[in-house]
């Protein structure tokens, strides 16, 4: 199934322009209105302009990482539009004026007591730590917001090019209310979310919940094709689908970074990552935390603004093992690290395309490969290195190297700037073998 899902994504990304045009055409024929947005500002402007034209002042939102990515809530509030998150975790985060710490479970960092205290402060309930009472209080408040809303905003999990259908997955039912009760529905969809055929949905309906929450099937699957046709039908009178780029085309252009667009936002890599488990989501400074955030965020906002993120990994490969679409996240992290190193001298590498190695580095590795693929040269080089390392070894370790040695061997100076290096052993394995054989 993972191979099949990756094959579908690779096929889509290789012909993304064609599938996007097909999706847009079929969605419009079904009654939806398609808008194209180059970045977050254009998305916000499109939505705000349409809301103002319709005199809409109250908006309910379902959980959407794409809207978090572009800080849509802030833009709506600045435009005088009241915006309420309706996913329970997202609503808790909104009340606390925080950002999500997990892709699937945004309030995972908060305890039951913290949430109870927040509800007492923000919505005025009696102090309690009973989960049913806390959930009931949230339900009462949010149902009123649904009834009052002029428009609803959602994300999109998948867009089907064959039919112009959008698929939205959830476990609470709030998305159904967001997309059906208000008269206007805005669906924000990253351009990478399109898939070719309706039958392809089957693969992702099985993979996403199993990888994200351990469920066999997500509780609610909403398939929406156009707006309602008759007044007595359910659904909004207007459906606006906004196809957003926001840096995705730049990721698409490079064969290495392209695979990061296959992500289906399941959160499996976060759950498996030892670094994320230790530092939590907020340490990443992005709405996309964890391994996938360390890969996506630098590409979306620019490497110069997120130079630390690709290094927030031990490269253990646990994320690659659990990814349902088999994204090679460690390879992506190494690629971004090389862009950071090369970009520090050559400018904005992410706009220039593939990383170009320095001539000196290329020459050094060619010499290394030449010497260490020949036995005699390998043995001589090891002896020479063992002899010269005496100038740097202190108490059995090579500590911070500076001065003339660092100039002669700059990689050694860079490596030991933040860590110790192990010295070369006094004898090689072959020398030990020969000595032991002579004794016997």
C-alpha positions as CSV (number, residue, x, y, z in Angstrom):
1,X,0.0,0.0,0.0
2,X,2.9,2.4,0.8
3,X,4.4,1.6,-2.6
4,X,1.1,2.2,-4.3
5,X,0.5,5.5,-2.5
6,X,4.0,6.7,-3.4
7,X,3.5,5.7,-7.0
8,X,0.3,7.7,-7.1
9,X,2.0,10.8,-5.6
10,X,5.0,10.5,-8.0
11,X,2.7,10.3,-11.0
12,X,0.7,13.3,-9.8
13,X,3.8,15.5,-9.1
14,X,5.4,14.6,-12.4
15,X,2.3,15.9,-14.2
16,X,1.0,18.4,-11.6
17,X,0.1,21.1,-14.1
18,X,-2.2,18.7,-16.1
19,X,-3.9,17.3,-13.0
20,X,-4.5,20.7,-11.5
21,X,-6.1,21.9,-14.7
22,X,-8.3,18.8,-14.9
23,X,-9.3,19.2,-11.2
24,X,-10.1,22.9,-11.7
25,X,-12.2,22.3,-14.8
26,X,-14.3,19.5,-13.3
27,X,-14.8,21.3,-10.0
28,X,-16.1,24.4,-11.9
29,X,-18.4,22.3,-14.0
30,X,-19.8,20.9,-10.7
31,X,-20.6,24.5,-9.5
32,X,-17.5,25.3,-7.4
33,X,-15.5,28.5,-8.0
34,X,-11.7,28.1,-8.4
35,X,-9.2,30.7,-7.2
36,X,-5.5,30.5,-7.7
37,X,-3.1,32.0,-5.1
38,X,0.6,32.4,-5.3
39,X,1.1,32.9,-1.6
40,X,-0.6,33.3,1.8
41,X,-1.2,37.0,1.2
42,X,-3.2,36.3,-2.0
43,X,-5.2,33.6,-0.2
44,X,-6.1,36.0,2.6
45,X,-7.0,38.8,0.2
46,X,-9.3,36.5,-1.8
47,X,-11.2,35.3,1.2
48,X,-11.4,38.7,2.9
49,X,-12.6,40.4,-0.3
50,X,-15.3,37.8,-0.9
51,X,-16.5,38.0,2.8
52,X,-16.7,41.8,2.6
53,X,-18.7,41.7,-0.6
54,X,-21.2,39.4,1.1
55,X,-21.2,41.4,4.4
56,X,-20.0,38.3,6.2
57,X,-18.6,39.0,9.7
58,X,-18.5,35.6,11.4
59,X,-16.5,32.7,10.3
60,X,-16.1,29.1,11.6
61,X,-13.0,27.2,10.7
62,X,-12.2,23.5,10.7
63,X,-8.7,22.2,11.4
64,X,-6.4,23.1,8.5
65,X,-2.6,23.1,8.5
66,X,-2.6,25.2,5.3
67,X,-4.5,28.0,7.0
68,X,-2.1,27.8,10.0
69,X,0.8,27.9,7.6
70,X,-0.3,31.3,6.2
71,X,-1.6,32.7,9.5
72,X,-5.1,33.2,8.0
73,X,-6.7,33.7,11.4
74,X,-4.6,36.8,12.1
75,X,-5.4,38.3,8.7
76,X,-9.1,37.7,9.2
77,X,-9.1,39.3,12.6
78,X,-7.2,42.3,11.3
79,X,-10.0,42.7,8.7
80,X,-12.6,42.8,11.4
81,X,-13.9,39.2,10.8
82,X,-14.6,37.1,13.9
83,X,-13.0,33.7,13.4
84,X,-13.6,30.6,15.6
85,X,-11.7,27.3,15.4
86,X,-14.1,24.4,15.7
87,X,-11.8,21.5,16.1
88,X,-11.6,20.9,19.9
89,X,-7.8,20.9,20.0
90,X,-7.5,23.9,17.7
91,X,-10.1,25.8,19.7
92,X,-8.2,25.1,22.9
93,X,-5.0,26.5,21.3
94,X,-6.9,29.5,20.0
95,X,-8.3,30.3,23.5
96,X,-4.7,30.0,24.9
97,X,-3.3,32.2,22.0
98,X,-0.8,29.5,21.2
99,X,0.2,27.5,18.0
100,X,-0.3,23.8,17.5
101,X,2.4,21.4,18.8
102,X,1.4,18.4,16.6
103,X,0.0,18.1,13.1
104,X,-2.9,15.8,14.2
105,X,-3.2,16.5,17.9
106,X,-2.6,20.3,18.2
107,X,-3.1,20.5,22.0
108,X,-1.2,17.4,22.9
109,X,1.2,19.4,25.1
110,X,-1.6,20.5,27.5
111,X,-2.8,18.6,30.5
112,X,-6.4,18.1,31.5
113,X,-5.9,20.5,34.4
114,X,-4.5,23.2,32.1
115,X,-7.5,22.9,29.8
116,X,-9.9,23.0,32.7
117,X,-8.3,26.2,34.0
118,X,-8.4,27.7,30.5
119,X,-12.1,27.0,30.2
120,X,-12.8,28.5,33.6
121,X,-10.9,31.7,32.6
122,X,-12.2,32.0,29.0
123,X,-15.8,30.7,28.9
124,X,-16.7,31.0,32.6
125,X,-17.6,27.4,33.5
126,X,-17.4,26.1,37.1
127,X,-14.1,24.5,38.0
128,X,-14.0,20.8,37.1
129,X,-11.6,18.2,35.8
130,X,-14.4,16.0,34.4
131,X,-13.6,15.3,30.8
132,X,-17.3,14.9,29.8
133,X,-18.2,18.2,31.4
134,X,-15.3,20.0,29.7
135,X,-16.3,18.5,26.3
136,X,-19.9,19.4,26.9
137,X,-19.0,23.0,27.6
138,X,-17.0,23.2,24.4
139,X,-19.9,21.7,22.5
140,X,-22.4,24.2,23.8
141,X,-20.2,27.2,22.9
142,X,-19.2,25.9,19.4
143,X,-22.8,24.9,18.4
144,X,-23.8,28.5,19.0
145,X,-20.9,29.6,16.8
146,X,-22.0,27.2,14.0
147,X,-25.5,28.6,14.1
148,X,-24.3,32.2,13.9
149,X,-21.6,31.8,11.2
150,X,-21.9,33.5,7.8
151,X,-19.1,31.4,6.3
152,X,-17.1,28.3,6.9
153,X,-13.4,27.7,6.1
154,X,-11.8,24.2,5.8
155,X,-8.7,22.6,4.5
156,X,-8.6,19.8,1.9
157,X,-7.0,16.4,2.4
158,X,-7.3,15.3,-1.2
159,X,-8.7,16.8,-4.4
160,X,-9.7,14.3,-7.2
161,X,-8.8,15.5,-10.7
162,X,-11.1,13.0,-12.3
163,X,-14.3,14.4,-10.7
164,X,-13.4,17.8,-9.1
165,X,-14.2,16.3,-5.7
166,X,-12.6,17.4,-2.5
167,X,-12.2,14.9,0.4
168,X,-11.9,16.1,4.0
169,X,-11.2,13.7,6.9
170,X,-12.0,14.2,10.6
171,X,-13.0,12.5,13.8
172,X,-15.3,15.1,15.5
173,X,-18.0,16.1,13.0
174,X,-17.1,19.8,13.2
175,X,-16.0,19.9,9.6
176,X,-19.4,18.6,8.4
177,X,-21.0,21.5,10.3
178,X,-18.4,24.0,9.0
179,X,-18.9,23.0,5.4
180,X,-22.7,22.5,5.4
181,X,-24.4,25.0,7.8
182,X,-23.0,28.4,6.6
183,X,-24.0,29.8,3.2
184,X,-20.5,30.1,2.0
185,X,-17.7,27.5,2.1
186,X,-14.0,28.3,1.5
187,X,-11.8,25.2,0.9
188,X,-8.0,26.0,1.0
189,X,-6.1,23.4,-0.9
190,X,-2.3,23.1,-1.4
191,X,-1.6,22.4,-5.1
192,X,0.1,19.1,-4.0
193,X,-3.1,17.7,-2.6
194,X,-4.5,16.7,-6.0
195,X,-4.7,13.0,-7.0
196,X,-5.6,11.6,-10.4
197,X,-8.5,9.2,-9.9
198,X,-11.4,8.7,-7.6
199,X,-10.3,5.1,-7.1
200,X,-7.0,6.4,-5.7
201,X,-8.9,7.6,-2.6
202,X,-9.1,4.0,-1.4
203,X,-5.4,3.7,-0.8
204,X,-5.1,7.0,1.2
205,X,-8.3,6.3,3.2
206,X,-6.6,3.2,4.5
207,X,-3.1,4.6,5.0
208,X,-3.8,8.0,6.6
209,X,-5.8,7.0,9.7
210,X,-3.6,4.0,10.4
211,X,-0.5,6.1,10.2
212,X,-1.9,9.1,12.0
213,X,-4.1,7.8,14.8
214,X,-4.1,4.0,14.6
215,X,-7.7,3.9,13.4
216,X,-8.8,1.6,10.6
217,X,-10.9,4.3,9.2
218,X,-11.4,8.0,10.0
219,X,-14.8,8.6,11.7
220,X,-16.0,11.2,9.1
221,X,-15.2,11.3,5.4
222,X,-16.7,14.2,3.6
223,X,-16.7,14.0,-0.2
224,X,-17.8,17.4,-1.7
225,X,-18.4,17.9,-5.4
226,X,-19.6,21.4,-6.2
227,X,-22.2,23.4,-4.4
228,X,-25.8,22.3,-3.7
229,X,-28.0,22.3,-6.8
230,X,-31.5,22.8,-5.3
231,X,-32.6,25.0,-2.3
232,X,-33.7,21.9,-0.4
233,X,-30.4,20.2,-0.7
234,X,-27.8,20.2,2.1
235,X,-24.6,22.3,1.8
236,X,-23.5,25.8,1.1
237,X,-24.9,28.1,-1.6
238,X,-21.3,28.9,-2.7
239,X,-18.2,26.8,-2.7
240,X,-14.9,28.5,-3.3
241,X,-11.8,26.3,-3.7
242,X,-8.5,28.2,-3.4
243,X,-5.5,26.4,-4.9
244,X,-2.4,27.7,-3.1
245,X,1.2,27.5,-4.1
246,X,3.1,29.3,-1.4
247,X,6.5,27.9,-2.2
248,X,5.4,24.5,-3.4
249,X,6.4,25.1,-7.0
250,X,9.9,25.7,-5.8
251,X,9.9,22.4,-4.0
252,X,8.5,20.7,-7.1
253,X,11.3,21.9,-9.3
254,X,14.1,20.0,-7.6
255,X,14.1,16.2,-7.9
256,X,15.2,15.7,-4.3
257,X,12.9,18.1,-2.6
258,X,9.9,17.1,-4.8
259,X,9.2,14.1,-2.7
260,X,8.4,16.2,0.4
261,X,5.2,17.3,-1.5
262,X,4.0,13.7,-1.2
263,X,3.3,14.3,2.5
264,X,-0.3,13.5,3.5
265,X,0.0,15.2,7.0
266,X,-0.5,12.1,9.0
267,X,2.0,12.9,11.8
268,X,3.5,9.4,11.8
269,X,7.0,10.8,11.6
270,X,6.4,13.0,14.7
271,X,5.2,10.0,16.7
272,X,8.3,8.0,15.8
273,X,11.0,10.8,16.1
274,X,13.1,10.7,19.3
275,X,14.0,14.4,18.9
276,X,10.4,15.5,18.7
277,X,9.5,13.4,21.7
278,X,12.2,15.1,23.8
279,X,11.7,18.7,22.7
280,X,8.0,19.0,21.7
281,X,6.4,20.7,18.7
282,X,6.8,24.4,19.8
283,X,10.6,24.1,19.7
284,X,10.5,23.9,15.9
285,X,9.0,27.5,15.7
286,X,6.7,26.4,12.9
287,X,3.2,25.1,12.4
288,X,4.9,22.0,10.9
289,X,6.9,20.4,13.7
290,X,8.9,17.2,13.8
291,X,10.9,15.6,10.9
292,X,8.5,16.7,8.2
293,X,8.5,20.2,9.6
294,X,12.3,20.3,9.6
295,X,12.1,19.5,5.9
296,X,9.0,21.5,4.7
297,X,9.4,24.7,6.7
298,X,12.9,25.8,5.3
299,X,11.6,25.2,1.8
300,X,8.4,27.2,2.4
301,X,9.8,30.2,4.2
302,X,13.4,30.1,2.9
303,X,16.4,28.3,4.2
304,X,18.0,31.5,5.5
305,X,15.1,31.9,8.0
306,X,15.2,28.3,9.3
307,X,18.8,27.2,9.2
308,X,18.6,25.3,12.4
309,X,15.7,23.0,11.5
310,X,17.4,20.5,9.2
311,X,19.9,19.9,12.0
312,X,17.1,19.0,14.5
313,X,17.5,15.3,13.7
314,X,19.7,12.4,14.7
315,X,19.2,10.9,11.2
316,X,18.2,7.6,12.8
317,X,15.7,6.9,10.0
318,X,12.7,6.2,12.2
319,X,10.6,8.8,10.3
320,X,11.4,7.1,7.0
321,X,10.4,3.7,8.3
322,X,6.9,4.8,9.3
323,X,6.1,7.3,6.5
324,X,3.0,6.0,4.7
325,X,4.2,7.5,1.4
326,X,7.9,6.5,1.9
327,X,9.4,9.9,2.0
328,X,13.2,9.7,2.5
329,X,13.3,12.4,5.2
330,X,16.9,11.8,6.2
331,X,18.0,12.3,2.6
332,X,16.0,15.5,2.4
333,X,17.6,16.7,5.7
334,X,21.1,16.0,4.4
335,X,20.2,17.8,1.1
336,X,19.0,20.9,3.0
337,X,22.1,20.8,5.2
338,X,24.3,20.9,2.1
339,X,22.3,23.8,0.8
340,X,22.8,25.7,4.0
341,X,26.6,25.1,3.9
342,X,26.9,26.0,0.2
343,X,24.4,28.8,0.4
344,X,26.4,30.6,3.1
345,X,29.0,31.4,0.4
346,X,27.1,31.4,-2.8
347,X,23.9,33.2,-1.9
348,X,20.3,31.8,-2.1
349,X,20.8,28.2,-3.2
350,X,17.1,27.4,-3.0
351,X,16.5,29.7,-5.9
352,X,19.5,28.5,-8.0
353,X,18.4,24.9,-8.1
354,X,20.7,21.9,-7.4
355,X,23.5,22.3,-4.9
356,X,26.8,22.9,-6.7
357,X,29.9,21.5,-4.8
358,X,32.9,23.6,-4.3
359,X,35.9,22.7,-6.5
360,X,38.1,22.2,-3.5
361,X,35.6,19.8,-1.9
362,X,35.2,17.9,-5.1
363,X,38.9,17.5,-5.5
364,X,39.4,16.4,-1.9
365,X,36.9,13.6,-2.3
366,X,38.4,12.5,-5.6
367,X,41.8,12.2,-3.9
368,X,40.2,10.4,-1.0
369,X,38.5,7.9,-3.2
370,X,41.7,7.4,-5.2
371,X,43.9,6.7,-2.2
372,X,41.5,4.6,-0.1
373,X,40.5,2.3,-3.0
374,X,44.1,1.2,-3.3
375,X,45.5,-1.0,-0.5
376,X,49.0,0.3,-0.3
377,X,48.0,4.0,-0.5
378,X,45.4,3.3,2.2
379,X,47.9,1.8,4.6
380,X,50.5,4.5,4.0
381,X,47.9,7.3,4.5
382,X,46.7,5.7,7.7
383,X,50.3,5.6,9.0
384,X,50.9,9.2,8.0
385,X,47.7,10.4,9.7
386,X,48.6,8.4,12.8
387,X,51.9,10.2,12.9
388,X,50.6,13.7,12.4
389,X,47.7,13.3,14.8
390,X,50.1,13.4,17.7
391,X,50.1,17.1,17.5
392,X,46.3,17.2,18.2
393,X,45.6,14.3,20.6
394,X,45.1,15.4,24.2
395,X,44.2,12.8,26.9
396,X,43.2,10.2,24.3
397,X,40.9,12.6,22.3
398,X,41.2,15.2,19.6
399,X,39.6,18.2,21.1
400,X,39.0,21.7,19.5
401,X,41.5,22.1,16.8
402,X,42.7,25.6,15.8
403,X,45.7,27.5,14.4
404,X,47.9,25.9,11.8
405,X,46.3,22.4,12.1
406,X,42.9,23.8,11.4
407,X,44.2,25.6,8.4
408,X,45.9,22.5,7.1
409,X,42.9,20.3,7.7
410,X,39.8,22.6,7.8
411,X,37.3,19.7,8.0
412,X,39.0,18.6,11.2
413,X,38.7,22.1,12.6
414,X,35.0,22.3,11.7
415,X,34.2,18.9,13.2
416,X,36.0,19.5,16.5
417,X,34.5,23.0,17.0
418,X,31.6,21.4,18.7
419,X,32.6,17.9,19.5
420,X,35.6,15.7,20.2
421,X,37.0,13.3,17.6
422,X,38.4,9.8,18.3
423,X,42.1,9.4,17.3
424,X,43.2,6.8,14.9
425,X,44.0,3.5,16.7
426,X,47.6,2.8,17.5
427,X,47.5,-0.3,15.3
428,X,45.2,-1.3,12.4
429,X,43.2,-4.4,12.4
430,X,45.6,-6.1,10.0
431,X,48.6,-5.2,12.1
432,X,46.9,-6.6,15.2
433,X,46.0,-9.8,13.2
434,X,49.5,-10.3,12.1
435,X,50.9,-9.7,15.6
436,X,48.5,-12.2,17.1
437,X,49.2,-14.7,14.5
438,X,53.0,-14.5,15.1
439,X,52.4,-15.1,18.9
440,X,50.3,-18.2,18.2
